[in-house]
Amino acid sequence: MFTIEHDFDATVITLIDELPEGAAGSRPLNEDVVIQSFDDRVVVEQFDPDTGELAQIVLTIEQLEELRAALNLPEGNYRLERG
């Protein structure tokens, strides 16, 4: 499940971990993942229950584009041509 909210300066997507129907107790649930999309960057956050801290990753828009492309490519080295 996920939610999408439009704030003043960002779009916020929250990914909520849930078990499939009928799979109760088959695995532990993970903390929610919050993705904040700004004009120039994307921030991915997830609470770490082991440390009690919020883990945060900041990606540029270019890094996000490369990640999206990488999810659909086989193993190898690539460079995206920017137009």
Secondary structure, DSSP 8 states (H G I E B T S, - for coil): -EEEEE-SS-EEEEE-----TT-TTSS-----EEEEE-SSEEEEEEEETTTTEEEEEEEEHHHHHHHHHHTTS-SS-------
